[in-house]
Amino acid sequence: MSVLVLVVDDEPDVEALFRQQFRRDLRAQRFVMDFASSAADALSRITSTIGQTLILILSDINMPGMTGLEMLPKVKEMRPEVPVIMITAYGDADTKRKALERGASGLLTKPIDFSVLREEIDSRLAAAS
């Protein structure tokens, strides 16, 4: 059974950035990273994660169509046990409050501090094992 981290972002370069930052972990098969380019795509991927342990969802807030904040309650309804960390370029108090009210576990601002994100993933991996 593989351990999965799902990244939801409409920017095409995000996948390459995350794969580069976590290349050693991915090569060592500590976890699998999957990428969705929209909230709708993410929701369908979440429903098809049978056989994988989904430990974390990272989602951009501002995306065309359904935003990350609109997707968040749907994710929490489907998988209430999976923590969701929202990612935004605008880390203002109002955005953080909205994200936490809708069920987010936390909020990261861009540019992402990958050392903080690595610690988060490591703690989720430890809890899953």
TAURMO-V508821 format. One record per backbone hydrogen bond with DSSP energy under -1.0 kcal/mol. NH is the residue of the N-H (numbers start at 1). CO is the residue of the C=O. Records with the same first field share a line. If there is no record, write none. Layout:
BEGIN
NH->CO, CO
END
This chain:
BEGIN
4->53
5->32
6->56
7->34
8->58
9->36
14->11
17->13
18->14
19->15
20->16
21->17
22->18
23->20
26->22
27->23
28->24
30->25
32->3
34->5
36->7
42->38
43->39
44->40
45->41
46->42
47->43
49->46
52->49
53->2
55->4
57->83
58->6
59->85
60->8
61->87
68->61
71->67
72->68
75->71
76->72
77->73
78->74
79->75
82->79
85->57
86->106
87->59
88->108
96->92
97->93
98->94
99->95
100->96
101->97
102->98
103->100
104->99
105->84
108->86
110->88
114->112
117->113
118->114
119->115
120->116
121->117
122->118
123->119
124->120
125->121
126->122
127->123
128->124
129->125
END
